[in-house]
Amino acid sequence: MNLSLGKDGTATVTEDSGNGAKTLFGHWADSGSQVTVTFDAVEGTPVEPAMVFQPAHDGLQAVTWNHASWGKVEPPPMKKGFKVKQLYWLTTGP
């Protein structure tokens, strides 16, 4: 799973569980103890429920997500990385 948080408040979440990559776009908000990503509506599909991440071991851990879309297994903690204009977190598969 990759989480990209733009300085402008935009967010991108991508995951490939082995059946092809899924990418959703939205916006993020930091409450101080959690980062909540709310997804943009996609025409013809129900709006994806928000995902919530908490700080964990020098990165972020998904704590709330739509199990039907993203799977029931807790994603591994994401480690911090940097790009020129944004901050992102990523996991590496087993």
Secondary structure, DSSP 8 states (H G I E B T S, - for coil): -EEEEETTSEEEEEEE-SS-EEEEEEEEEE-SS-EEEEE---TTS-----EEEEE-SSEEEEEE--HHHH-SS----EEEEE-SSEEEEE----
